[in-house]
């Protein structure tokens, strides 16, 4: 990781259906989402005041070979659209690929995620990749700073260990933290409704993950700079 000073931080959560981007520049955050939804649904309309949505349409051919080639061309186009809007000299955080069985279309996710990473590296930006478990633990540490000395794990206020965080805990950590964010401000308006759902609806879950990828990259870099000075 580069230790050059930066005031621009980006978090990206790659997804086939709703890639989310969180950009913090000079202390001001903004959010983007590239979604394959045919139109903005209820939750997207609710988030419109703070999230800039781009509708992406994939018309997959029925033939297997044609479909696989189509993905390479069009996922690359989407990745380019994402990387070209990123500010220069940014410090960027992304979650590494999960190999769990519930990861969905993992191969397709790896494809579009790799295109995004290649674009970032080609631009010469500072890219930081975090294992899913690291993302969860660091989220818990940043939001709660509650260390279980006996078990040697970070915990939230409900005593859930950071390594066991799921989408609900990731969202709650964002809402519980003292980190200023336009996204958390608007989500607090409907937090009880959202958290009561069995699954955190898209694209909220992806936007929250992008927020934490940005925040972990930011705090990691700042800690590194502080230790080197």
FIKOLZA-1660 file (N, C-alpha, C; in steps of 0.1 Angstrom, whole numbers, plus 5000, padded with zeros to 4 digits):
% residues 229
   i   px   py   pz ch aa at
   1 5008 4988 5000  A  X  N
   1 5000 5000 5000  A  X CA
   1 5009 5012 5000  A  X  C
   2 5005 5022 4992  A  X  N
   2 5012 5035 4992  A  X CA
   2 5009 5043 5005  A  X  C
   3 5019 5050 5009  A  X  N
   3 5018 5058 5021  A  X CA
   3 5017 5073 5018  A  X  C
   4 5015 5076 5006  A  X  N
   4 5014 5090 5002  A  X CA
   4 5000 5095 5008  A  X  C
   5 5000 5108 5012  A  X  N
   5 4988 5114 5017  A  X CA
   5 4977 5115 5007  A  X  C
   6 4965 5113 5011  A  X  N
   6 4954 5114 5001  A  X CA
   6 4942 5118 5009  A  X  C
   7 4933 5126 5002  A  X  N
   7 4920 5129 5009  A  X CA
   7 4909 5124 5000  A  X  C
   8 4912 5115 4992  A  X  N
   8 4902 5109 4983  A  X CA
   8 4902 5093 4985  A  X  C
   9 4890 5088 4990  A  X  N
   9 4889 5074 4993  A  X CA
   9 4877 5068 4986  A  X  C
  10 4878 5056 4981  A  X  N
  10 4867 5050 4973  A  X CA
  10 4865 5035 4978  A  X  C
  11 4853 5031 4980  A  X  N
  11 4850 5018 4983  A  X CA
  11 4841 5012 4972  A  X  C
  12 4844 5000 4967  A  X  N
  12 4836 4994 4956  A  X CA
  12 4832 4980 4960  A  X  C
  13 4819 4978 4958  A  X  N
  13 4813 4964 4960  A  X CA
  13 4809 4959 4947  A  X  C
  14 4816 4950 4941  A  X  N
  14 4813 4945 4927  A  X CA
  14 4802 4936 4928  A  X  C
  15 4793 4937 4918  A  X  N
  15 4781 4928 4918  A  X CA
  15 4776 4928 4903  A  X  C
  16 4771 4916 4900  A  X  N
  16 4765 4915 4886  A  X CA
  16 4752 4924 4885  A  X  C
  17 4745 4925 4896  A  X  N
  17 4732 4932 4895  A  X CA
  17 4732 4946 4900  A  X  C
  18 4742 4949 4909  A  X  N
  18 4741 4963 4915  A  X CA
  18 4755 4966 4921  A  X  C
  19 4765 4969 4912  A  X  N
  19 4778 4973 4917  A  X CA
  19 4776 4987 4924  A  X  C
  20 4781 4988 4936  A  X  N
  20 4780 5000 4944  A  X CA
  20 4793 5007 4946  A  X  C
  21 4793 5020 4946  A  X  N
  21 4806 5028 4947  A  X CA
  21 4803 5039 4957  A  X  C
  22 4812 5040 4967  A  X  N
  22 4812 5051 4977  A  X CA
  22 4825 5059 4975  A  X  C
  23 4823 5072 4973  A  X  N
  23 4835 5081 4971  A  X CA
  23 4834 5091 4981  A  X  C
  24 4845 5093 4989  A  X  N
  24 4847 5104 4998  A  X CA
  24 4858 5112 4994  A  X  C
  25 4855 5125 4991  A  X  N
  25 4865 5134 4986  A  X CA
  25 4864 5147 4994  A  X  C
  26 4876 5151 5000  A  X  N
  26 4876 5163 5009  A  X CA
  26 4865 5162 5020  A  X  C
  27 4863 5150 5025  A  X  N
  27 4853 5149 5036  A  X CA
  27 4839 5148 5032  A  X  C
  28 4836 5149 5019  A  X  N
  28 4822 5148 5014  A  X CA
  28 4820 5134 5007  A  X  C
  29 4810 5127 5011  A  X  N
  29 4808 5114 5005  A  X CA
  29 4796 5114 4994  A  X  C
  30 4797 5106 4984  A  X  N
  30 4787 5104 4974  A  X CA
  30 4786 5089 4970  A  X  C
  31 4775 5085 4965  A  X  N
  31 4773 5071 4962  A  X CA
  31 4767 5069 4948  A  X  C
  32 4772 5058 4942  A  X  N
  32 4767 5055 4928  A  X CA
  32 4764 5040 4928  A  X  C
  33 4754 5037 4920  A  X  N
  33 4750 5023 4918  A  X CA
  33 4747 5019 4904  A  X  C
  34 4754 5009 4899  A  X  N
  34 4752 5004 4885  A  X CA
  34 4743 4992 4886  A  X  C
  35 4730 4994 4883  A  X  N
  35 4720 4983 4885  A  X CA
  35 4715 4977 4872  A  X  C
  36 4712 4965 4872  A  X  N
  36 4705 4958 4861  A  X CA
  36 4690 4958 4862  A  X  C
  37 4685 4965 4872  A  X  N
  37 4670 4966 4874  A  X CA
  37 4665 4973 4861  A  X  C
  38 4654 4969 4856  A  X  N
  38 4648 4976 4844  A  X CA
  38 4644 4990 4847  A  X  C
  39 4640 4993 4859  A  X  N
  39 4637 5006 4864  A  X CA
  39 4639 5007 4879  A  X  C
  40 4639 5019 4884  A  X  N
  40 4642 5021 4898  A  X CA
  40 4630 5016 4906  A  X  C
  41 4633 5007 4916  A  X  N
  41 4622 5002 4924  A  X CA
  41 4620 5011 4936  A  X  C
  42 4611 5006 4946  A  X  N
  42 4608 5015 4957  A  X CA
  42 4620 5019 4965  A  X  C
  43 4629 5009 4969  A  X  N
  43 4640 5013 4977  A  X CA
  43 4650 5022 4969  A  X  C
  44 4651 5020 4956  A  X  N
  44 4660 5028 4948  A  X CA
  44 4655 5043 4948  A  X  C
  45 4642 5044 4946  A  X  N
  45 4636 5057 4946  A  X CA
  45 4638 5064 4960  A  X  C
  46 4637 5056 4971  A  X  N
  46 4639 5062 4984  A  X CA
  46 4654 5067 4985  A  X  C
  47 4663 5060 4979  A  X  N
  47 4677 5064 4980  A  X CA
  47 4682 5074 4970  A  X  C
  48 4673 5077 4960  A  X  N
  48 4677 5087 4949  A  X CA
  48 4683 5100 4954  A  X  C
  49 4679 5105 4966  A  X  N
  49 4684 5118 4970  A  X CA
  49 4700 5117 4973  A  X  C
  50 4705 5105 4976  A  X  N
  50 4719 5104 4979  A  X CA
  50 4726 5094 4970  A  X  C
  51 4720 5087 4961  A  X  N
  51 4726 5077 4953  A  X CA
  51 4723 5080 4938  A  X  C
  52 4734 5081 4930  A  X  N
  52 4732 5083 4916  A  X CA
  52 4732 5069 4909  A  X  C
  53 4720 5066 4903  A  X  N
  53 4718 5053 4897  A  X CA
  53 4720 5053 4882  A  X  C
  54 4727 5042 4877  A  X  N
  54 4729 5040 4863  A  X CA
  54 4723 5027 4860  A  X  C
  55 4713 5026 4850  A  X  N
  55 4707 5014 4846  A  X CA
  55 4716 5007 4836  A  X  C
  56 4719 4995 4838  A  X  N
  56 4727 4986 4829  A  X CA
  56 4719 4975 4824  A  X  C
  57 4718 4973 4811  A  X  N
  57 4710 4962 4805  A  X CA
  57 4719 4952 4799  A  X  C
  58 4717 4939 4803  A  X  N
  58 4724 4928 4796  A  X CA
  58 4714 4920 4789  A  X  C
  59 4716 4918 4776  A  X  N
  59 4707 4910 4768  A  X CA
  59 4715 4897 4764  A  X  C
  60 4715 4887 4773  A  X  N
  60 4724 4876 4771  A  X CA
  60 4718 4867 4760  A  X  C
  61 4727 4863 4750  A  X  N
  61 4722 4854 4740  A  X CA
  61 4719 4840 4746  A  X  C
  62 4711 4832 4739  A  X  N
  62 4707 4819 4745  A  X CA
  62 4718 4809 4742  A  X  C
  63 4726 4810 4731  A  X  N
  63 4737 4801 4729  A  X CA
  63 4747 4803 4739  A  X  C
  64 4752 4792 4745  A  X  N
  64 4762 4792 4756  A  X CA
  64 4774 4799 4752  A  X  C
  65 4781 4796 4741  A  X  N
  65 4793 4802 4737  A  X CA
  65 4791 4817 4735  A  X  C
  66 4781 4820 4728  A  X  N
  66 4778 4835 4725  A  X CA
  66 4776 4842 4738  A  X  C
  67 4769 4836 4747  A  X  N
  67 4766 4842 4760  A  X CA
  67 4778 4845 4768  A  X  C
  68 4787 4835 4768  A  X  N
  68 4800 4837 4776  A  X CA
  68 4808 4848 4770  A  X  C
  69 4809 4849 4757  A  X  N
  69 4816 4860 4750  A  X CA
  69 4810 4873 4752  A  X  C
  70 4796 4873 4752  A  X  N
  70 4789 4885 4754  A  X CA
  70 4792 4891 4768  A  X  C
  71 4793 4882 4778  A  X  N
  71 4796 4887 4791  A  X CA
  71 4810 4894 4792  A  X  C
  72 4820 4888 4785  A  X  N
  72 4833 4894 4785  A  X CA
  72 4833 4908 4780  A  X  C
  73 4826 4910 4768  A  X  N
  73 4826 4923 4762  A  X CA
  73 4818 4933 4770  A  X  C
  74 4806 4929 4775  A  X  N
  74 4797 4938 4782  A  X CA
  74 4801 4941 4797  A  X  C
  75 4806 4930 4803  A  X  N
  75 4811 4933 4817  A  X CA
  75 4823 4942 4817  A  X  C
  76 4831 4941 4806  A  X  N
  76 4842 4950 4805  A  X CA
  76 4838 4964 4803  A  X  C
  77 4827 4966 4795  A  X  N
  77 4822 4979 4792  A  X CA
  77 4816 4985 4805  A  X  C
  78 4809 4977 4813  A  X  N
  78 4804 4982 4826  A  X CA
  78 4816 4986 4836  A  X  C
  79 4826 4977 4836  A  X  N
  79 4837 4980 4845  A  X CA
  79 4844 4993 4840  A  X  C
  80 4845 4996 4827  A  X  N
  80 4851 5008 4822  A  X CA
  80 4843 5020 4826  A  X  C
  81 4830 5019 4825  A  X  N
  81 4821 5030 4829  A  X CA
  81 4823 5033 4844  A  X  C
  82 4825 5023 4852  A  X  N
  82 4827 5025 4866  A  X CA
  82 4841 5032 4869  A  X  C
  83 4851 5026 4864  A  X  N
  83 4865 5031 4867  A  X CA
  83 4867 5045 4861  A  X  C
  84 4861 5048 4850  A  X  N
  84 4863 5062 4844  A  X CA
  84 4857 5073 4852  A  X  C
  85 4848 5070 4861  A  X  N
  85 4842 5081 4869  A  X CA
  85 4849 5083 4883  A  X  C
  86 4859 5074 4885  A  X  N
  86 4866 5075 4898  A  X CA
  86 4876 5087 4898  A  X  C
  87 4877 5094 4909  A  X  N
  87 4886 5105 4909  A  X CA
  87 4901 5101 4909  A  X  C
  88 4910 5110 4904  A  X  N
  88 4924 5106 4904  A  X CA
  88 4930 5105 4918  A  X  C
  89 4941 5098 4918  A  X  N
  89 4949 5096 4931  A  X CA
  89 4940 5091 4942  A  X  C
  90 4931 5083 4940  A  X  N
  90 4922 5078 4950  A  X CA
  90 4929 5066 4957  A  X  C
  91 4926 5064 4970  A  X  N
  91 4929 5052 4977  A  X CA
  91 4916 5043 4977  A  X  C
  92 4917 5031 4971  A  X  N
  92 4905 5023 4968  A  X CA
  92 4905 5010 4976  A  X  C
  93 4893 5007 4982  A  X  N
  93 4892 4995 4989  A  X CA
  93 4881 4986 4983  A  X  C
  94 4883 4973 4982  A  X  N
  94 4874 4963 4977  A  X CA
  94 4874 4951 4985  A  X  C
  95 4863 4944 4986  A  X  N
  95 4863 4931 4992  A  X CA
  95 4868 4921 4983  A  X  C
  96 4876 4912 4987  A  X  N
  96 4881 4901 4979  A  X CA
  96 4869 4891 4976  A  X  C
  97 4871 4882 4967  A  X  N
  97 4861 4872 4963  A  X CA
  97 4858 4862 4975  A  X  C
  98 4845 4859 4977  A  X  N
  98 4841 4849 4986  A  X CA
  98 4840 4836 4979  A  X  C
  99 4845 4825 4984  A  X  N
  99 4843 4812 4978  A  X CA
  99 4832 4804 4985  A  X  C
 100 4824 4811 4993  A  X  N
 100 4813 4804 4999  A  X CA
 100 4802 4799 4989  A  X  C
 101 4794 4790 4993  A  X  N
 101 4784 4784 4984  A  X CA
 101 4773 4794 4981  A  X  C
 102 4771 4804 4990  A  X  N
 102 4760 4813 4988  A  X CA
 102 4764 4826 4981  A  X  C
 103 4776 4825 4974  A  X  N
 103 4781 4837 4967  A  X CA
 103 4774 4840 4954  A  X  C
 104 4765 4831 4950  A  X  N
 104 4758 4833 4937  A  X CA
 104 4766 4829 4925  A  X  C
 105 4764 4837 4915  A  X  N
 105 4771 4834 4902  A  X CA
 105 4786 4839 4904  A  X  C
 106 4794 4830 4911  A  X  N
 106 4807 4834 4915  A  X CA
 106 4816 4837 4902  A  X  C
 107 4815 4828 4892  A  X  N
 107 4824 4830 4881  A  X CA
 107 4821 4844 4874  A  X  C
 108 4808 4847 4872  A  X  N
 108 4804 4860 4866  A  X CA
 108 4809 4871 4875  A  X  C
 109 4807 4870 4888  A  X  N
 109 4812 4880 4897  A  X CA
 109 4827 4882 4896  A  X  C
 110 4834 4871 4895  A  X  N
 110 4849 4872 4894  A  X CA
 110 4852 4880 4881  A  X  C
 111 4845 4877 4870  A  X  N
 111 4848 4883 4857  A  X CA
 111 4846 4898 4858  A  X  C
 112 4835 4903 4863  A  X  N
 112 4833 4917 4863  A  X CA
 112 4841 4924 4874  A  X  C
 113 4844 4917 4885  A  X  N
 113 4852 4922 4895  A  X CA
 113 4867 4924 4890  A  X  C
 114 4871 4914 4883  A  X  N
 114 4885 4914 4877  A  X CA
 114 4887 4926 4867  A  X  C
 115 4876 4928 4859  A  X  N
 115 4877 4939 4850  A  X CA
 115 4878 4952 4857  A  X  C
 116 4871 4954 4868  A  X  N
 116 4871 4966 4876  A  X CA
 116 4885 4968 4882  A  X  C
 117 4890 4957 4888  A  X  N
 117 4904 4958 4894  A  X CA
 117 4915 4961 4884  A  X  C
 118 4914 4955 4872  A  X  N
 118 4924 4958 4861  A  X CA
 118 4923 4972 4857  A  X  C
 119 4911 4978 4856  A  X  N
 119 4910 4992 4853  A  X CA
 119 4916 5001 4864  A  X  C
 120 4914 4997 4876  A  X  N
 120 4920 5005 4887  A  X CA
 120 4935 5004 4887  A  X  C
 121 4940 4992 4885  A  X  N
 121 4955 4991 4885  A  X CA
 121 4961 4997 4873  A  X  C
 122 4954 4997 4862  A  X  N
 122 4960 5003 4849  A  X CA
 122 4960 5018 4851  A  X  C
 123 4951 5024 4859  A  X  N
 123 4952 5038 4862  A  X CA
 123 4962 5042 4872  A  X  C
 124 4968 5032 4878  A  X  N
 124 4979 5035 4888  A  X CA
 124 4974 5039 4902  A  X  C
 125 4961 5036 4905  A  X  N
 125 4956 5040 4918  A  X CA
 125 4960 5029 4928  A  X  C
 126 4958 5033 4941  A  X  N
 126 4962 5025 4952  A  X CA
 126 4950 5016 4955  A  X  C
 127 4951 5003 4951  A  X  N
 127 4940 4993 4953  A  X CA
 127 4943 4984 4965  A  X  C
 128 4934 4983 4974  A  X  N
 128 4935 4975 4986  A  X CA
 128 4924 4964 4986  A  X  C
 129 4928 4951 4987  A  X  N
 129 4918 4941 4987  A  X CA
 129 4917 4934 5001  A  X  C
 130 4905 4932 5005  A  X  N
 130 4903 4927 5019  A  X CA
 130 4895 4914 5018  A  X  C
 131 4900 4904 5025  A  X  N
 131 4893 4891 5026  A  X CA
 131 4879 4894 5033  A  X  C
 132 4869 4887 5029  A  X  N
 132 4856 4889 5035  A  X CA
 132 4856 4889 5051  A  X  C
 133 4863 4880 5057  A  X  N
 133 4864 4880 5071  A  X CA
 133 4871 4892 5077  A  X  C
 134 4881 4897 5070  A  X  N
 134 4888 4910 5074  A  X CA
 134 4878 4921 5073  A  X  C
 135 4870 4922 5063  A  X  N
 135 4860 4933 5062  A  X CA
 135 4851 4933 5074  A  X  C
 136 4846 4921 5078  A  X  N
 136 4837 4920 5089  A  X CA
 136 4843 4924 5102  A  X  C
 137 4855 4919 5104  A  X  N
 137 4862 4922 5117  A  X CA
 137 4865 4937 5118  A  X  C
 138 4870 4943 5107  A  X  N
 138 4874 4957 5107  A  X CA
 138 4862 4966 5108  A  X  C
 139 4851 4962 5102  A  X  N
 139 4838 4969 5104  A  X CA
 139 4834 4970 5119  A  X  C
 140 4835 4958 5125  A  X  N
 140 4832 4958 5139  A  X CA
 140 4841 4966 5148  A  X  C
 141 4854 4966 5145  A  X  N
 141 4864 4973 5152  A  X CA
 141 4861 4988 5151  A  X  C
 142 4859 4993 5139  A  X  N
 142 4857 5007 5136  A  X CA
 142 4844 5012 5142  A  X  C
 143 4834 5004 5141  A  X  N
 143 4821 5009 5146  A  X CA
 143 4819 5009 5161  A  X  C
 144 4825 4999 5167  A  X  N
 144 4822 4996 5181  A  X CA
 144 4835 4997 5190  A  X  C
 145 4846 4994 5185  A  X  N
 145 4859 4994 5193  A  X CA
 145 4857 4986 5206  A  X  C
 146 4850 4975 5206  A  X  N
 146 4847 4967 5218  A  X CA
 146 4854 4954 5217  A  X  C
 147 4865 4953 5224  A  X  N
 147 4874 4941 5223  A  X CA
 147 4871 4931 5234  A  X  C
 148 4869 4919 5230  A  X  N
 148 4867 4908 5240  A  X CA
 148 4881 4902 5243  A  X  C
 149 4886 4906 5255  A  X  N
 149 4899 4902 5258  A  X CA
 149 4900 4887 5260  A  X  C
 150 4890 4880 5265  A  X  N
 150 4891 4866 5267  A  X CA
 150 4891 4858 5254  A  X  C
 151 4882 4862 5245  A  X  N
 151 4880 4855 5232  A  X CA
 151 4889 4861 5221  A  X  C
 152 4894 4873 5224  A  X  N
 152 4903 4880 5214  A  X CA
 152 4896 4882 5201  A  X  C
 153 4884 4888 5202  A  X  N
 153 4876 4892 5191  A  X CA
 153 4869 4905 5193  A  X  C
 154 4866 4912 5182  A  X  N
 154 4858 4925 5183  A  X CA
 154 4844 4921 5184  A  X  C
 155 4836 4928 5191  A  X  N
 155 4821 4925 5192  A  X CA
 155 4813 4938 5191  A  X  C
 156 4800 4936 5187  A  X  N
 156 4792 4948 5187  A  X CA
 156 4784 4949 5200  A  X  C
 157 4774 4958 5201  A  X  N
 157 4768 4960 5214  A  X CA
 157 4759 4948 5218  A  X  C
 158 4755 4939 5208  A  X  N
 158 4747 4927 5211  A  X CA
 158 4756 4915 5213  A  X  C
 159 4769 4918 5214  A  X  N
 159 4779 4907 5217  A  X CA
 159 4782 4898 5205  A  X  C
 160 4777 4902 5193  A  X  N
 160 4780 4894 5181  A  X CA
 160 4795 4897 5177  A  X  C
 161 4803 4886 5175  A  X  N
 161 4817 4888 5171  A  X CA
 161 4817 4893 5157  A  X  C
 162 4827 4902 5154  A  X  N
 162 4828 4908 5141  A  X CA
 162 4829 4898 5130  A  X  C
 163 4836 4887 5132  A  X  N
 163 4838 4877 5122  A  X CA
 163 4825 4870 5118  A  X  C
 164 4815 4871 5127  A  X  N
 164 4802 4865 5124  A  X CA
 164 4792 4875 5118  A  X  C
 165 4796 4887 5115  A  X  N
 165 4787 4897 5109  A  X CA
 165 4781 4892 5096  A  X  C
 166 4768 4895 5095  A  X  N
 166 4761 4893 5082  A  X CA
 166 4756 4906 5078  A  X  C
 167 4748 4906 5067  A  X  N
 167 4743 4919 5061  A  X CA
 167 4736 4928 5072  A  X  C
 168 4728 4922 5080  A  X  N
 168 4721 4930 5090  A  X CA
 168 4731 4937 5100  A  X  C
 169 4741 4930 5104  A  X  N
 169 4751 4936 5113  A  X CA
 169 4760 4946 5106  A  X  C
 170 4762 4944 5093  A  X  N
 170 4770 4954 5086  A  X CA
 170 4763 4967 5085  A  X  C
 171 4750 4966 5082  A  X  N
 171 4741 4978 5082  A  X CA
 171 4740 4985 5095  A  X  C
 172 4737 4977 5105  A  X  N
 172 4736 4982 5119  A  X CA
 172 4749 4989 5123  A  X  C
 173 4760 4983 5120  A  X  N
 173 4773 4990 5123  A  X CA
 173 4774 5003 5117  A  X  C
 174 4770 5005 5105  A  X  N
 174 4770 5018 5098  A  X CA
 174 4762 5028 5105  A  X  C
 175 4750 5023 5109  A  X  N
 175 4740 5032 5116  A  X CA
 175 4745 5036 5130  A  X  C
 176 4752 5026 5137  A  X  N
 176 4756 5028 5151  A  X CA
 176 4769 5036 5151  A  X  C
 177 4777 5037 5140  A  X  N
 177 4790 5044 5141  A  X CA
 177 4788 5059 5141  A  X  C
 178 4798 5066 5145  A  X  N
 178 4798 5080 5145  A  X CA
 178 4804 5086 5132  A  X  C
 179 4805 5078 5122  A  X  N
 179 4810 5083 5109  A  X CA
 179 4799 5090 5101  A  X  C
 180 4802 5102 5097  A  X  N
 180 4793 5111 5090  A  X CA
 180 4791 5105 5076  A  X  C
 181 4778 5103 5072  A  X  N
 181 4775 5097 5059  A  X CA
 181 4761 5101 5054  A  X  C
 182 4760 5106 5042  A  X  N
 182 4747 5109 5037  A  X CA
 182 4738 5097 5035  A  X  C
 183 4745 5085 5033  A  X  N
 183 4737 5073 5031  A  X CA
 183 4732 5068 5045  A  X  C
 184 4740 5069 5055  A  X  N
 184 4735 5065 5069  A  X CA
 184 4724 5074 5073  A  X  C
 185 4725 5087 5070  A  X  N
 185 4715 5096 5074  A  X CA
 185 4701 5093 5068  A  X  C
 186 4701 5089 5055  A  X  N
 186 4688 5086 5049  A  X CA
 186 4683 5072 5053  A  X  C
 187 4692 5063 5055  A  X  N
 187 4688 5049 5060  A  X CA
 187 4682 5049 5074  A  X  C
 188 4687 5058 5082  A  X  N
 188 4681 5059 5096  A  X CA
 188 4666 5062 5095  A  X  C
 189 4661 5069 5085  A  X  N
 189 4647 5072 5084  A  X CA
 189 4639 5060 5083  A  X  C
 190 4644 5049 5077  A  X  N
 190 4637 5037 5076  A  X CA
 190 4644 5025 5082  A  X  C
 191 4652 5027 5092  A  X  N
 191 4661 5017 5097  A  X CA
 191 4653 5005 5103  A  X  C
 192 4643 5008 5111  A  X  N
 192 4635 4998 5117  A  X CA
 192 4628 4989 5107  A  X  C
 193 4623 4995 5096  A  X  N
 193 4617 4987 5085  A  X CA
 193 4627 4978 5078  A  X  C
 194 4639 4984 5075  A  X  N
 194 4649 4976 5068  A  X CA
 194 4654 4965 5076  A  X  C
 195 4658 4968 5089  A  X  N
 195 4664 4957 5097  A  X CA
 195 4654 4946 5101  A  X  C
 196 4641 4949 5100  A  X  N
 196 4631 4939 5103  A  X CA
 196 4629 4929 5092  A  X  C
 197 4634 4932 5080  A  X  N
 197 4633 4923 5069  A  X CA
 197 4642 4911 5070  A  X  C
 198 4638 4900 5064  A  X  N
 198 4647 4888 5065  A  X CA
 198 4660 4890 5058  A  X  C
 199 4660 4897 5047  A  X  N
 199 4672 4900 5039  A  X CA
 199 4673 4915 5037  A  X  C
 200 4684 4921 5038  A  X  N
 200 4686 4935 5035  A  X CA
 200 4684 4937 5020  A  X  C
 201 4675 4945 5016  A  X  N
 201 4672 4946 5001  A  X CA
 201 4684 4952 4993  A  X  C
 202 4685 4948 4981  A  X  N
 202 4694 4955 4972  A  X CA
 202 4688 4968 4967  A  X  C
 203 4696 4978 4964  A  X  N
 203 4711 4978 4965  A  X CA
 203 4716 4982 4979  A  X  C
 204 4708 4983 4989  A  X  N
 204 4712 4988 5002  A  X CA
 204 4724 4980 5007  A  X  C
 205 4723 4966 5006  A  X  N
 205 4734 4958 5011  A  X CA
 205 4747 4961 5004  A  X  C
 206 4747 4963 4991  A  X  N
 206 4759 4966 4983  A  X CA
 206 4765 4980 4986  A  X  C
 207 4756 4989 4988  A  X  N
 207 4760 5003 4992  A  X CA
 207 4767 5003 5005  A  X  C
 208 4761 4996 5015  A  X  N
 208 4767 4995 5028  A  X CA
 208 4781 4989 5027  A  X  C
 209 4782 4978 5020  A  X  N
 209 4796 4972 5018  A  X CA
 209 4806 4981 5012  A  X  C
 210 4801 4989 5002  A  X  N
 210 4810 4999 4995  A  X CA
 210 4814 5009 5005  A  X  C
 211 4805 5014 5014  A  X  N
 211 4808 5023 5024  A  X CA
 211 4819 5018 5033  A  X  C
 212 4818 5005 5038  A  X  N
 212 4828 5000 5047  A  X CA
 212 4841 4997 5040  A  X  C
 213 4841 4993 5027  A  X  N
 213 4854 4992 5020  A  X CA
 213 4861 5005 5019  A  X  C
 214 4854 5016 5017  A  X  N
 214 4860 5029 5017  A  X CA
 214 4865 5033 5030  A  X  C
 215 4858 5030 5041  A  X  N
 215 4862 5035 5054  A  X CA
 215 4874 5027 5059  A  X  C
 216 4874 5014 5056  A  X  N
 216 4886 5005 5060  A  X CA
 216 4898 5010 5053  A  X  C
 217 4897 5013 5040  A  X  N
 217 4909 5017 5032  A  X CA
 217 4913 5031 5038  A  X  C
 218 4904 5039 5041  A  X  N
 218 4908 5053 5046  A  X CA
 218 4915 5052 5060  A  X  C
 219 4909 5044 5069  A  X  N
 219 4915 5043 5082  A  X CA
 219 4928 5035 5082  A  X  C
 220 4929 5025 5073  A  X  N
 220 4942 5018 5072  A  X CA
 220 4953 5026 5067  A  X  C
 221 4950 5035 5057  A  X  N
 221 4960 5043 5052  A  X CA
 221 4964 5054 5062  A  X  C
 222 4955 5060 5068  A  X  N
 222 4958 5070 5078  A  X CA
 222 4966 5065 5090  A  X  C
 223 4963 5052 5094  A  X  N
 223 4971 5046 5105  A  X CA
 223 4985 5044 5100  A  X  C
 224 4987 5039 5087  A  X  N
 224 5000 5037 5082  A  X CA
 224 5008 5049 5081  A  X  C
 225 5002 5060 5076  A  X  N
 225 5009 5073 5075  A  X CA
 225 5013 5078 5089  A  X  C
 226 5004 5076 5099  A  X  N
 226 5007 5081 5112  A  X CA
 226 5019 5073 5118  A  X  C
 227 5019 5060 5116  A  X  N
 227 5030 5051 5121  A  X CA
 227 5043 5054 5114  A  X  C
 228 5043 5060 5102  A  X  N
 228 5055 5062 5094  A  X CA
 228 5061 5076 5097  A  X  C
 229 5053 5084 5104  A  X  N
 229 5058 5098 5106  A  X CA
 229 5064 5100 5120  A  X  C
% end
